[in-house]
Amino acid sequence: MTIKSLVFAAALMGGIVHAQSVDVKDAWVRTSVQGQKATGAFMKLTAKDGAKLVAASSPVAGVTEVHEMKMEGDIMKMKAVTGGLDLPAGKTVELKAGGYHLMLMDLKAALPKDSTIPLTLVFKDAKGAESRLELKVPVATAPMAAAHKH
């Protein structure tokens, strides 16, 4: 079994993928239809010693950014996170709808359910050292944990 197929199998099973000191769990991307220009990617990140998620990319999207959604008064606002998303040591940060998430914009094609996409996450540790994590992320209509419940 190749490393890519092991990463793919771990992602499909909701397993944990380890990038130096960052674990990624329950990663998934929301489906899109032809002509749709954006979608979201969601996951749980845990940095053993603290880190920042500073960038993400995927060949299926022209632009991939870390975004934050939050309420400002009665208005839900979404904006790109500047300077990276803090991942405090030992604490799980969940990227989810209505909070922090990855936006995949300028989609090059529809992302059908039960397909997978490549996604690269870039982290910086407390010393400024950069690491990359290459994932194969399943495409679904709902979180993978919920999708497997009967």
Phi and psi in radians as a Rosetta constraint file:
Dihedral C 1 N 2 CA 2 C 2 CIRCULARHARMONIC -1.390 0.35
Dihedral N 2 CA 2 C 2 N 3 CIRCULARHARMONIC 2.890 0.35
Dihedral C 2 N 3 CA 3 C 3 CIRCULARHARMONIC -1.041 0.35
Dihedral N 3 CA 3 C 3 N 4 CIRCULARHARMONIC -0.746 0.35
Dihedral C 3 N 4 CA 4 C 4 CIRCULARHARMONIC -1.045 0.35
Dihedral N 4 CA 4 C 4 N 5 CIRCULARHARMONIC -0.750 0.35
Dihedral C 4 N 5 CA 5 C 5 CIRCULARHARMONIC -1.233 0.35
Dihedral N 5 CA 5 C 5 N 6 CIRCULARHARMONIC -0.527 0.35
Dihedral C 5 N 6 CA 6 C 6 CIRCULARHARMONIC -1.167 0.35
Dihedral N 6 CA 6 C 6 N 7 CIRCULARHARMONIC -0.760 0.35
Dihedral C 6 N 7 CA 7 C 7 CIRCULARHARMONIC -1.099 0.35
Dihedral N 7 CA 7 C 7 N 8 CIRCULARHARMONIC -0.756 0.35
Dihedral C 7 N 8 CA 8 C 8 CIRCULARHARMONIC -1.053 0.35
Dihedral N 8 CA 8 C 8 N 9 CIRCULARHARMONIC -0.813 0.35
Dihedral C 8 N 9 CA 9 C 9 CIRCULARHARMONIC -1.105 0.35
Dihedral N 9 CA 9 C 9 N 10 CIRCULARHARMONIC -0.721 0.35
Dihedral C 9 N 10 CA 10 C 10 CIRCULARHARMONIC -1.109 0.35
Dihedral N 10 CA 10 C 10 N 11 CIRCULARHARMONIC -0.729 0.35
Dihedral C 10 N 11 CA 11 C 11 CIRCULARHARMONIC -1.134 0.35
Dihedral N 11 CA 11 C 11 N 12 CIRCULARHARMONIC -0.742 0.35
Dihedral C 11 N 12 CA 12 C 12 CIRCULARHARMONIC -1.157 0.35
Dihedral N 12 CA 12 C 12 N 13 CIRCULARHARMONIC -0.573 0.35
Dihedral C 12 N 13 CA 13 C 13 CIRCULARHARMONIC -1.531 0.35
Dihedral N 13 CA 13 C 13 N 14 CIRCULARHARMONIC 0.099 0.35
Dihedral C 13 N 14 CA 14 C 14 CIRCULARHARMONIC 1.213 0.35
Dihedral N 14 CA 14 C 14 N 15 CIRCULARHARMONIC 0.377 0.35
Dihedral C 14 N 15 CA 15 C 15 CIRCULARHARMONIC -1.291 0.35
Dihedral N 15 CA 15 C 15 N 16 CIRCULARHARMONIC -3.106 0.35
Dihedral C 15 N 16 CA 16 C 16 CIRCULARHARMONIC -1.772 0.35
Dihedral N 16 CA 16 C 16 N 17 CIRCULARHARMONIC 2.337 0.35
Dihedral C 16 N 17 CA 17 C 17 CIRCULARHARMONIC -1.960 0.35
Dihedral N 17 CA 17 C 17 N 18 CIRCULARHARMONIC 2.388 0.35
Dihedral C 17 N 18 CA 18 C 18 CIRCULARHARMONIC -1.968 0.35
Dihedral N 18 CA 18 C 18 N 19 CIRCULARHARMONIC 2.184 0.35
Dihedral C 18 N 19 CA 19 C 19 CIRCULARHARMONIC -2.025 0.35
Dihedral N 19 CA 19 C 19 N 20 CIRCULARHARMONIC 1.710 0.35
Dihedral C 19 N 20 CA 20 C 20 CIRCULARHARMONIC 0.878 0.35
Dihedral N 20 CA 20 C 20 N 21 CIRCULARHARMONIC -1.716 0.35
Dihedral C 20 N 21 CA 21 C 21 CIRCULARHARMONIC -1.949 0.35
Dihedral N 21 CA 21 C 21 N 22 CIRCULARHARMONIC 0.316 0.35
Dihedral C 21 N 22 CA 22 C 22 CIRCULARHARMONIC -2.102 0.35
Dihedral N 22 CA 22 C 22 N 23 CIRCULARHARMONIC 2.189 0.35
Dihedral C 22 N 23 CA 23 C 23 CIRCULARHARMONIC -1.723 0.35
Dihedral N 23 CA 23 C 23 N 24 CIRCULARHARMONIC 2.422 0.35
Dihedral C 23 N 24 CA 24 C 24 CIRCULARHARMONIC -2.035 0.35
Dihedral N 24 CA 24 C 24 N 25 CIRCULARHARMONIC 2.233 0.35
Dihedral C 24 N 25 CA 25 C 25 CIRCULARHARMONIC -2.322 0.35
Dihedral N 25 CA 25 C 25 N 26 CIRCULARHARMONIC 2.585 0.35
Dihedral C 25 N 26 CA 26 C 26 CIRCULARHARMONIC 0.985 0.35
Dihedral N 26 CA 26 C 26 N 27 CIRCULARHARMONIC 0.675 0.35
Dihedral C 26 N 27 CA 27 C 27 CIRCULARHARMONIC -1.271 0.35
Dihedral N 27 CA 27 C 27 N 28 CIRCULARHARMONIC 2.430 0.35
Dihedral C 27 N 28 CA 28 C 28 CIRCULARHARMONIC -2.770 0.35
Dihedral N 28 CA 28 C 28 N 29 CIRCULARHARMONIC 2.764 0.35
Dihedral C 28 N 29 CA 29 C 29 CIRCULARHARMONIC -2.143 0.35
Dihedral N 29 CA 29 C 29 N 30 CIRCULARHARMONIC 2.400 0.35
Dihedral C 29 N 30 CA 30 C 30 CIRCULARHARMONIC -1.275 0.35
Dihedral N 30 CA 30 C 30 N 31 CIRCULARHARMONIC 2.431 0.35
Dihedral C 30 N 31 CA 31 C 31 CIRCULARHARMONIC -1.016 0.35
Dihedral N 31 CA 31 C 31 N 32 CIRCULARHARMONIC 2.750 0.35
Dihedral C 31 N 32 CA 32 C 32 CIRCULARHARMONIC -2.424 0.35
Dihedral N 32 CA 32 C 32 N 33 CIRCULARHARMONIC 2.824 0.35
Dihedral C 32 N 33 CA 33 C 33 CIRCULARHARMONIC -1.960 0.35
Dihedral N 33 CA 33 C 33 N 34 CIRCULARHARMONIC 2.877 0.35
Dihedral C 33 N 34 CA 34 C 34 CIRCULARHARMONIC -0.950 0.35
Dihedral N 34 CA 34 C 34 N 35 CIRCULARHARMONIC 2.313 0.35
Dihedral C 34 N 35 CA 35 C 35 CIRCULARHARMONIC 1.595 0.35
Dihedral N 35 CA 35 C 35 N 36 CIRCULARHARMONIC -0.308 0.35
Dihedral C 35 N 36 CA 36 C 36 CIRCULARHARMONIC -1.258 0.35
Dihedral N 36 CA 36 C 36 N 37 CIRCULARHARMONIC 2.340 0.35
Dihedral C 36 N 37 CA 37 C 37 CIRCULARHARMONIC -1.733 0.35
Dihedral N 37 CA 37 C 37 N 38 CIRCULARHARMONIC -0.173 0.35
Dihedral C 37 N 38 CA 38 C 38 CIRCULARHARMONIC -2.618 0.35
Dihedral N 38 CA 38 C 38 N 39 CIRCULARHARMONIC 2.713 0.35
Dihedral C 38 N 39 CA 39 C 39 CIRCULARHARMONIC -2.686 0.35
Dihedral N 39 CA 39 C 39 N 40 CIRCULARHARMONIC 3.070 0.35
Dihedral C 39 N 40 CA 40 C 40 CIRCULARHARMONIC -2.033 0.35
Dihedral N 40 CA 40 C 40 N 41 CIRCULARHARMONIC 2.669 0.35
Dihedral C 40 N 41 CA 41 C 41 CIRCULARHARMONIC -2.116 0.35
Dihedral N 41 CA 41 C 41 N 42 CIRCULARHARMONIC 2.469 0.35
Dihedral C 41 N 42 CA 42 C 42 CIRCULARHARMONIC -2.364 0.35
Dihedral N 42 CA 42 C 42 N 43 CIRCULARHARMONIC 2.633 0.35
Dihedral C 42 N 43 CA 43 C 43 CIRCULARHARMONIC -3.071 0.35
Dihedral N 43 CA 43 C 43 N 44 CIRCULARHARMONIC 3.037 0.35
Dihedral C 43 N 44 CA 44 C 44 CIRCULARHARMONIC -1.998 0.35
Dihedral N 44 CA 44 C 44 N 45 CIRCULARHARMONIC 2.244 0.35
Dihedral C 44 N 45 CA 45 C 45 CIRCULARHARMONIC -2.048 0.35
Dihedral N 45 CA 45 C 45 N 46 CIRCULARHARMONIC 2.305 0.35
Dihedral C 45 N 46 CA 46 C 46 CIRCULARHARMONIC -2.292 0.35
Dihedral N 46 CA 46 C 46 N 47 CIRCULARHARMONIC 2.067 0.35
Dihedral C 46 N 47 CA 47 C 47 CIRCULARHARMONIC -1.734 0.35
Dihedral N 47 CA 47 C 47 N 48 CIRCULARHARMONIC 2.067 0.35
Dihedral C 47 N 48 CA 48 C 48 CIRCULARHARMONIC -0.977 0.35
Dihedral N 48 CA 48 C 48 N 49 CIRCULARHARMONIC -0.829 0.35
Dihedral C 48 N 49 CA 49 C 49 CIRCULARHARMONIC -1.963 0.35
Dihedral N 49 CA 49 C 49 N 50 CIRCULARHARMONIC 0.226 0.35
Dihedral C 49 N 50 CA 50 C 50 CIRCULARHARMONIC 1.513 0.35
Dihedral N 50 CA 50 C 50 N 51 CIRCULARHARMONIC 2.450 0.35
Dihedral C 50 N 51 CA 51 C 51 CIRCULARHARMONIC -2.902 0.35
Dihedral N 51 CA 51 C 51 N 52 CIRCULARHARMONIC -3.098 0.35
Dihedral C 51 N 52 CA 52 C 52 CIRCULARHARMONIC -2.300 0.35
Dihedral N 52 CA 52 C 52 N 53 CIRCULARHARMONIC 2.424 0.35
Dihedral C 52 N 53 CA 53 C 53 CIRCULARHARMONIC -1.499 0.35
Dihedral N 53 CA 53 C 53 N 54 CIRCULARHARMONIC 1.915 0.35
Dihedral C 53 N 54 CA 54 C 54 CIRCULARHARMONIC -1.800 0.35
Dihedral N 54 CA 54 C 54 N 55 CIRCULARHARMONIC -0.319 0.35
Dihedral C 54 N 55 CA 55 C 55 CIRCULARHARMONIC -2.868 0.35
Dihedral N 55 CA 55 C 55 N 56 CIRCULARHARMONIC 2.833 0.35
Dihedral C 55 N 56 CA 56 C 56 CIRCULARHARMONIC -2.614 0.35
Dihedral N 56 CA 56 C 56 N 57 CIRCULARHARMONIC 2.686 0.35
Dihedral C 56 N 57 CA 57 C 57 CIRCULARHARMONIC -2.684 0.35
Dihedral N 57 CA 57 C 57 N 58 CIRCULARHARMONIC 2.743 0.35
Dihedral C 57 N 58 CA 58 C 58 CIRCULARHARMONIC -2.686 0.35
Dihedral N 58 CA 58 C 58 N 59 CIRCULARHARMONIC 2.440 0.35
Dihedral C 58 N 59 CA 59 C 59 CIRCULARHARMONIC -1.165 0.35
Dihedral N 59 CA 59 C 59 N 60 CIRCULARHARMONIC -0.226 0.35
Dihedral C 59 N 60 CA 60 C 60 CIRCULARHARMONIC -1.421 0.35
Dihedral N 60 CA 60 C 60 N 61 CIRCULARHARMONIC -0.187 0.35
Dihedral C 60 N 61 CA 61 C 61 CIRCULARHARMONIC -2.260 0.35
Dihedral N 61 CA 61 C 61 N 62 CIRCULARHARMONIC 2.514 0.35
Dihedral C 61 N 62 CA 62 C 62 CIRCULARHARMONIC -1.228 0.35
Dihedral N 62 CA 62 C 62 N 63 CIRCULARHARMONIC -0.589 0.35
Dihedral C 62 N 63 CA 63 C 63 CIRCULARHARMONIC -2.411 0.35
Dihedral N 63 CA 63 C 63 N 64 CIRCULARHARMONIC 2.359 0.35
Dihedral C 63 N 64 CA 64 C 64 CIRCULARHARMONIC -2.258 0.35
Dihedral N 64 CA 64 C 64 N 65 CIRCULARHARMONIC 2.170 0.35
Dihedral C 64 N 65 CA 65 C 65 CIRCULARHARMONIC -2.341 0.35
Dihedral N 65 CA 65 C 65 N 66 CIRCULARHARMONIC 2.648 0.35
Dihedral C 65 N 66 CA 66 C 66 CIRCULARHARMONIC -1.417 0.35
Dihedral N 66 CA 66 C 66 N 67 CIRCULARHARMONIC 2.182 0.35
Dihedral C 66 N 67 CA 67 C 67 CIRCULARHARMONIC -2.119 0.35
Dihedral N 67 CA 67 C 67 N 68 CIRCULARHARMONIC 2.805 0.35
Dihedral C 67 N 68 CA 68 C 68 CIRCULARHARMONIC -2.263 0.35
Dihedral N 68 CA 68 C 68 N 69 CIRCULARHARMONIC 2.322 0.35
Dihedral C 68 N 69 CA 69 C 69 CIRCULARHARMONIC -1.908 0.35
Dihedral N 69 CA 69 C 69 N 70 CIRCULARHARMONIC 2.349 0.35
Dihedral C 69 N 70 CA 70 C 70 CIRCULARHARMONIC -2.702 0.35
Dihedral N 70 CA 70 C 70 N 71 CIRCULARHARMONIC 2.762 0.35
Dihedral C 70 N 71 CA 71 C 71 CIRCULARHARMONIC -1.467 0.35
Dihedral N 71 CA 71 C 71 N 72 CIRCULARHARMONIC 2.303 0.35
Dihedral C 71 N 72 CA 72 C 72 CIRCULARHARMONIC -2.145 0.35
Dihedral N 72 CA 72 C 72 N 73 CIRCULARHARMONIC 1.721 0.35
Dihedral C 72 N 73 CA 73 C 73 CIRCULARHARMONIC 1.197 0.35
Dihedral N 73 CA 73 C 73 N 74 CIRCULARHARMONIC -2.172 0.35
Dihedral C 73 N 74 CA 74 C 74 CIRCULARHARMONIC -1.685 0.35
Dihedral N 74 CA 74 C 74 N 75 CIRCULARHARMONIC 0.150 0.35
Dihedral C 74 N 75 CA 75 C 75 CIRCULARHARMONIC -2.005 0.35
Dihedral N 75 CA 75 C 75 N 76 CIRCULARHARMONIC 2.240 0.35
Dihedral C 75 N 76 CA 76 C 76 CIRCULARHARMONIC -1.447 0.35
Dihedral N 76 CA 76 C 76 N 77 CIRCULARHARMONIC 2.152 0.35
Dihedral C 76 N 77 CA 77 C 77 CIRCULARHARMONIC -2.075 0.35
Dihedral N 77 CA 77 C 77 N 78 CIRCULARHARMONIC 2.535 0.35
Dihedral C 77 N 78 CA 78 C 78 CIRCULARHARMONIC -2.191 0.35
Dihedral N 78 CA 78 C 78 N 79 CIRCULARHARMONIC 2.357 0.35
Dihedral C 78 N 79 CA 79 C 79 CIRCULARHARMONIC -2.619 0.35
Dihedral N 79 CA 79 C 79 N 80 CIRCULARHARMONIC 2.745 0.35
Dihedral C 79 N 80 CA 80 C 80 CIRCULARHARMONIC -1.210 0.35
Dihedral N 80 CA 80 C 80 N 81 CIRCULARHARMONIC 2.514 0.35
Dihedral C 80 N 81 CA 81 C 81 CIRCULARHARMONIC -1.490 0.35
Dihedral N 81 CA 81 C 81 N 82 CIRCULARHARMONIC 2.171 0.35
Dihedral C 81 N 82 CA 82 C 82 CIRCULARHARMONIC -1.686 0.35
Dihedral N 82 CA 82 C 82 N 83 CIRCULARHARMONIC 2.486 0.35
Dihedral C 82 N 83 CA 83 C 83 CIRCULARHARMONIC 1.449 0.35
Dihedral N 83 CA 83 C 83 N 84 CIRCULARHARMONIC -0.006 0.35
Dihedral C 83 N 84 CA 84 C 84 CIRCULARHARMONIC 1.690 0.35
Dihedral N 84 CA 84 C 84 N 85 CIRCULARHARMONIC 2.724 0.35
Dihedral C 84 N 85 CA 85 C 85 CIRCULARHARMONIC -1.666 0.35
Dihedral N 85 CA 85 C 85 N 86 CIRCULARHARMONIC 2.098 0.35
Dihedral C 85 N 86 CA 86 C 86 CIRCULARHARMONIC -1.156 0.35
Dihedral N 86 CA 86 C 86 N 87 CIRCULARHARMONIC 2.346 0.35
Dihedral C 86 N 87 CA 87 C 87 CIRCULARHARMONIC -2.099 0.35
Dihedral N 87 CA 87 C 87 N 88 CIRCULARHARMONIC 1.567 0.35
Dihedral C 87 N 88 CA 88 C 88 CIRCULARHARMONIC -1.043 0.35
Dihedral N 88 CA 88 C 88 N 89 CIRCULARHARMONIC 2.528 0.35
Dihedral C 88 N 89 CA 89 C 89 CIRCULARHARMONIC -0.899 0.35
Dihedral N 89 CA 89 C 89 N 90 CIRCULARHARMONIC 2.180 0.35
Dihedral C 89 N 90 CA 90 C 90 CIRCULARHARMONIC 1.294 0.35
Dihedral N 90 CA 90 C 90 N 91 CIRCULARHARMONIC -0.018 0.35
Dihedral C 90 N 91 CA 91 C 91 CIRCULARHARMONIC -1.838 0.35
Dihedral N 91 CA 91 C 91 N 92 CIRCULARHARMONIC 2.371 0.35
Dihedral C 91 N 92 CA 92 C 92 CIRCULARHARMONIC -1.431 0.35
Dihedral N 92 CA 92 C 92 N 93 CIRCULARHARMONIC 2.241 0.35
Dihedral C 92 N 93 CA 93 C 93 CIRCULARHARMONIC -1.883 0.35
Dihedral N 93 CA 93 C 93 N 94 CIRCULARHARMONIC 2.099 0.35
Dihedral C 93 N 94 CA 94 C 94 CIRCULARHARMONIC -1.671 0.35
Dihedral N 94 CA 94 C 94 N 95 CIRCULARHARMONIC 2.188 0.35
Dihedral C 94 N 95 CA 95 C 95 CIRCULARHARMONIC -1.599 0.35
Dihedral N 95 CA 95 C 95 N 96 CIRCULARHARMONIC 1.992 0.35
Dihedral C 95 N 96 CA 96 C 96 CIRCULARHARMONIC -2.575 0.35
Dihedral N 96 CA 96 C 96 N 97 CIRCULARHARMONIC 2.865 0.35
Dihedral C 96 N 97 CA 97 C 97 CIRCULARHARMONIC -1.042 0.35
Dihedral N 97 CA 97 C 97 N 98 CIRCULARHARMONIC 2.390 0.35
Dihedral C 97 N 98 CA 98 C 98 CIRCULARHARMONIC 1.503 0.35
Dihedral N 98 CA 98 C 98 N 99 CIRCULARHARMONIC 0.035 0.35
Dihedral C 98 N 99 CA 99 C 99 CIRCULARHARMONIC -2.508 0.35
Dihedral N 99 CA 99 C 99 N 100 CIRCULARHARMONIC -2.466 0.35
Dihedral C 99 N 100 CA 100 C 100 CIRCULARHARMONIC -1.256 0.35
Dihedral N 100 CA 100 C 100 N 101 CIRCULARHARMONIC 2.491 0.35
Dihedral C 100 N 101 CA 101 C 101 CIRCULARHARMONIC -2.852 0.35
Dihedral N 101 CA 101 C 101 N 102 CIRCULARHARMONIC 2.977 0.35
Dihedral C 101 N 102 CA 102 C 102 CIRCULARHARMONIC -1.731 0.35
Dihedral N 102 CA 102 C 102 N 103 CIRCULARHARMONIC 2.305 0.35
Dihedral C 102 N 103 CA 103 C 103 CIRCULARHARMONIC -1.792 0.35
Dihedral N 103 CA 103 C 103 N 104 CIRCULARHARMONIC 2.194 0.35
Dihedral C 103 N 104 CA 104 C 104 CIRCULARHARMONIC -1.802 0.35
Dihedral N 104 CA 104 C 104 N 105 CIRCULARHARMONIC 1.968 0.35
Dihedral C 104 N 105 CA 105 C 105 CIRCULARHARMONIC -2.061 0.35
Dihedral N 105 CA 105 C 105 N 106 CIRCULARHARMONIC 2.828 0.35
Dihedral C 105 N 106 CA 106 C 106 CIRCULARHARMONIC 0.993 0.35
Dihedral N 106 CA 106 C 106 N 107 CIRCULARHARMONIC 0.887 0.35
Dihedral C 106 N 107 CA 107 C 107 CIRCULARHARMONIC -1.034 0.35
Dihedral N 107 CA 107 C 107 N 108 CIRCULARHARMONIC 2.448 0.35
Dihedral C 107 N 108 CA 108 C 108 CIRCULARHARMONIC -1.576 0.35
Dihedral N 108 CA 108 C 108 N 109 CIRCULARHARMONIC -0.278 0.35
Dihedral C 108 N 109 CA 109 C 109 CIRCULARHARMONIC -2.866 0.35
Dihedral N 109 CA 109 C 109 N 110 CIRCULARHARMONIC 2.915 0.35
Dihedral C 109 N 110 CA 110 C 110 CIRCULARHARMONIC -1.132 0.35
Dihedral N 110 CA 110 C 110 N 111 CIRCULARHARMONIC 2.618 0.35
Dihedral C 110 N 111 CA 111 C 111 CIRCULARHARMONIC -1.972 0.35
Dihedral N 111 CA 111 C 111 N 112 CIRCULARHARMONIC 1.643 0.35
Dihedral C 111 N 112 CA 112 C 112 CIRCULARHARMONIC -1.318 0.35
Dihedral N 112 CA 112 C 112 N 113 CIRCULARHARMONIC 2.643 0.35
Dihedral C 112 N 113 CA 113 C 113 CIRCULARHARMONIC -0.967 0.35
Dihedral N 113 CA 113 C 113 N 114 CIRCULARHARMONIC 2.536 0.35
Dihedral C 113 N 114 CA 114 C 114 CIRCULARHARMONIC 1.260 0.35
Dihedral N 114 CA 114 C 114 N 115 CIRCULARHARMONIC 0.165 0.35
Dihedral C 114 N 115 CA 115 C 115 CIRCULARHARMONIC -1.656 0.35
Dihedral N 115 CA 115 C 115 N 116 CIRCULARHARMONIC -3.123 0.35
Dihedral C 115 N 116 CA 116 C 116 CIRCULARHARMONIC -2.346 0.35
Dihedral N 116 CA 116 C 116 N 117 CIRCULARHARMONIC 2.717 0.35
Dihedral C 116 N 117 CA 117 C 117 CIRCULARHARMONIC -2.251 0.35
Dihedral N 117 CA 117 C 117 N 118 CIRCULARHARMONIC 2.614 0.35
Dihedral C 117 N 118 CA 118 C 118 CIRCULARHARMONIC -1.374 0.35
Dihedral N 118 CA 118 C 118 N 119 CIRCULARHARMONIC 2.452 0.35
Dihedral C 118 N 119 CA 119 C 119 CIRCULARHARMONIC -2.490 0.35
Dihedral N 119 CA 119 C 119 N 120 CIRCULARHARMONIC 2.259 0.35
Dihedral C 119 N 120 CA 120 C 120 CIRCULARHARMONIC -1.919 0.35
Dihedral N 120 CA 120 C 120 N 121 CIRCULARHARMONIC 2.225 0.35
Dihedral C 120 N 121 CA 121 C 121 CIRCULARHARMONIC -1.875 0.35
Dihedral N 121 CA 121 C 121 N 122 CIRCULARHARMONIC 2.432 0.35
Dihedral C 121 N 122 CA 122 C 122 CIRCULARHARMONIC -2.074 0.35
Dihedral N 122 CA 122 C 122 N 123 CIRCULARHARMONIC 2.191 0.35
Dihedral C 122 N 123 CA 123 C 123 CIRCULARHARMONIC -2.062 0.35
Dihedral N 123 CA 123 C 123 N 124 CIRCULARHARMONIC 2.687 0.35
Dihedral C 123 N 124 CA 124 C 124 CIRCULARHARMONIC -2.173 0.35
Dihedral N 124 CA 124 C 124 N 125 CIRCULARHARMONIC 2.327 0.35
Dihedral C 124 N 125 CA 125 C 125 CIRCULARHARMONIC -1.491 0.35
Dihedral N 125 CA 125 C 125 N 126 CIRCULARHARMONIC -3.127 0.35
Dihedral C 125 N 126 CA 126 C 126 CIRCULARHARMONIC -1.051 0.35
Dihedral N 126 CA 126 C 126 N 127 CIRCULARHARMONIC -0.443 0.35
Dihedral C 126 N 127 CA 127 C 127 CIRCULARHARMONIC -1.572 0.35
Dihedral N 127 CA 127 C 127 N 128 CIRCULARHARMONIC -0.006 0.35
Dihedral C 127 N 128 CA 128 C 128 CIRCULARHARMONIC 1.553 0.35
Dihedral N 128 CA 128 C 128 N 129 CIRCULARHARMONIC 0.039 0.35
Dihedral C 128 N 129 CA 129 C 129 CIRCULARHARMONIC -1.276 0.35
Dihedral N 129 CA 129 C 129 N 130 CIRCULARHARMONIC 2.344 0.35
Dihedral C 129 N 130 CA 130 C 130 CIRCULARHARMONIC -1.681 0.35
Dihedral N 130 CA 130 C 130 N 131 CIRCULARHARMONIC 2.481 0.35
Dihedral C 130 N 131 CA 131 C 131 CIRCULARHARMONIC -2.386 0.35
Dihedral N 131 CA 131 C 131 N 132 CIRCULARHARMONIC 2.640 0.35
Dihedral C 131 N 132 CA 132 C 132 CIRCULARHARMONIC -2.079 0.35
Dihedral N 132 CA 132 C 132 N 133 CIRCULARHARMONIC 2.541 0.35
Dihedral C 132 N 133 CA 133 C 133 CIRCULARHARMONIC -2.243 0.35
Dihedral N 133 CA 133 C 133 N 134 CIRCULARHARMONIC 2.121 0.35
Dihedral C 133 N 134 CA 134 C 134 CIRCULARHARMONIC -1.679 0.35
Dihedral N 134 CA 134 C 134 N 135 CIRCULARHARMONIC 2.150 0.35
Dihedral C 134 N 135 CA 135 C 135 CIRCULARHARMONIC -2.099 0.35
Dihedral N 135 CA 135 C 135 N 136 CIRCULARHARMONIC 2.705 0.35
Dihedral C 135 N 136 CA 136 C 136 CIRCULARHARMONIC -1.955 0.35
Dihedral N 136 CA 136 C 136 N 137 CIRCULARHARMONIC 1.919 0.35
Dihedral C 136 N 137 CA 137 C 137 CIRCULARHARMONIC -1.836 0.35
Dihedral N 137 CA 137 C 137 N 138 CIRCULARHARMONIC 2.274 0.35
Dihedral C 137 N 138 CA 138 C 138 CIRCULARHARMONIC -1.219 0.35
Dihedral N 138 CA 138 C 138 N 139 CIRCULARHARMONIC 2.534 0.35
Dihedral C 138 N 139 CA 139 C 139 CIRCULARHARMONIC -1.723 0.35
Dihedral N 139 CA 139 C 139 N 140 CIRCULARHARMONIC 2.274 0.35
Dihedral C 139 N 140 CA 140 C 140 CIRCULARHARMONIC -2.584 0.35
Dihedral N 140 CA 140 C 140 N 141 CIRCULARHARMONIC 2.948 0.35
Dihedral C 140 N 141 CA 141 C 141 CIRCULARHARMONIC -1.624 0.35
Dihedral N 141 CA 141 C 141 N 142 CIRCULARHARMONIC -0.241 0.35
Dihedral C 141 N 142 CA 142 C 142 CIRCULARHARMONIC -2.582 0.35
Dihedral N 142 CA 142 C 142 N 143 CIRCULARHARMONIC 2.866 0.35
Dihedral C 142 N 143 CA 143 C 143 CIRCULARHARMONIC -0.891 0.35
Dihedral N 143 CA 143 C 143 N 144 CIRCULARHARMONIC 2.508 0.35
Dihedral C 143 N 144 CA 144 C 144 CIRCULARHARMONIC -1.013 0.35
Dihedral N 144 CA 144 C 144 N 145 CIRCULARHARMONIC -0.663 0.35
Dihedral C 144 N 145 CA 145 C 145 CIRCULARHARMONIC -1.093 0.35
Dihedral N 145 CA 145 C 145 N 146 CIRCULARHARMONIC -0.732 0.35
Dihedral C 145 N 146 CA 146 C 146 CIRCULARHARMONIC -1.260 0.35
Dihedral N 146 CA 146 C 146 N 147 CIRCULARHARMONIC -0.607 0.35
Dihedral C 146 N 147 CA 147 C 147 CIRCULARHARMONIC -1.133 0.35
Dihedral N 147 CA 147 C 147 N 148 CIRCULARHARMONIC -0.486 0.35
Dihedral C 147 N 148 CA 148 C 148 CIRCULARHARMONIC -1.565 0.35
Dihedral N 148 CA 148 C 148 N 149 CIRCULARHARMONIC -0.100 0.35
Dihedral C 148 N 149 CA 149 C 149 CIRCULARHARMONIC -1.409 0.35
Dihedral N 149 CA 149 C 149 N 150 CIRCULARHARMONIC 2.533 0.35
